[in-house]
Amino acid sequence: MIVVALIGYFTMKDSPEKYYRKAKRTHKKAEKIYSTGEYELAEEYYTEADEFRKKARELS
């Protein structure tokens, strides 16, 4: 039971690493979408990745 609680705590906890991982994943998704020619959707993903990076910097 304690192990489950610890896993839940660490996965839900805000940390810079968590947001940098999200930014990396989102940026890669934007690159794939951009290569298909959907520039507006890709721009939305790039913006979201920037927001994740900003959040990570705030937590550092």
N, C-alpha and C positions, 0 to 999 in steps of 0.2 A: 504494500500500500504506500509506503514511504517513497519507494522508487518511482511509482506512478506520479506521485505529487511532485517530486523533484524534476522529472521529465517535463511535466506540465508547466512548472514554474520557469524552467530554462527556455522552453520553446515560446512561451508567451512574453517573456521579459524583453523589454526594449534594450537593444544594444546596437552600437555602431556597426558591428559585423553583420548583424541581421539585415540592416537597411542597405549596407553595401552589397550584400548577396542579392537582395531584391532589385537593386539598381542594375547590377550586372545582368541578371536574368531578363529584366525589362528592356535593357538596352539591346541585348542580343535579339530579342523578339522584334524590336523596332527595326533593326538592321535587316532581318529577314523580310519583313513587310515592305520596307523601303525598296528592296531589290525586286519585289513584284510590281512596283509602280504605284502602290497605294501611299502616296506621300503625306496626305493629311492624317491618316491613321498612324503612320510611322511617327509623325511629329507629336501626336498625342502621347505615344509611348516614350519618346525621347523626353518630353516634358515630365512625365510621371517618373522616369528614371532620375531626372534632375531633382525632383522633389524628395525622392528616397535618399539621394546623396546629401541634400541639405539637412534632412532629418538626422542622418548619420553624423554629420559635422556638428550639429547641435548637441548630440549626445556624447561627443568626444571630449 
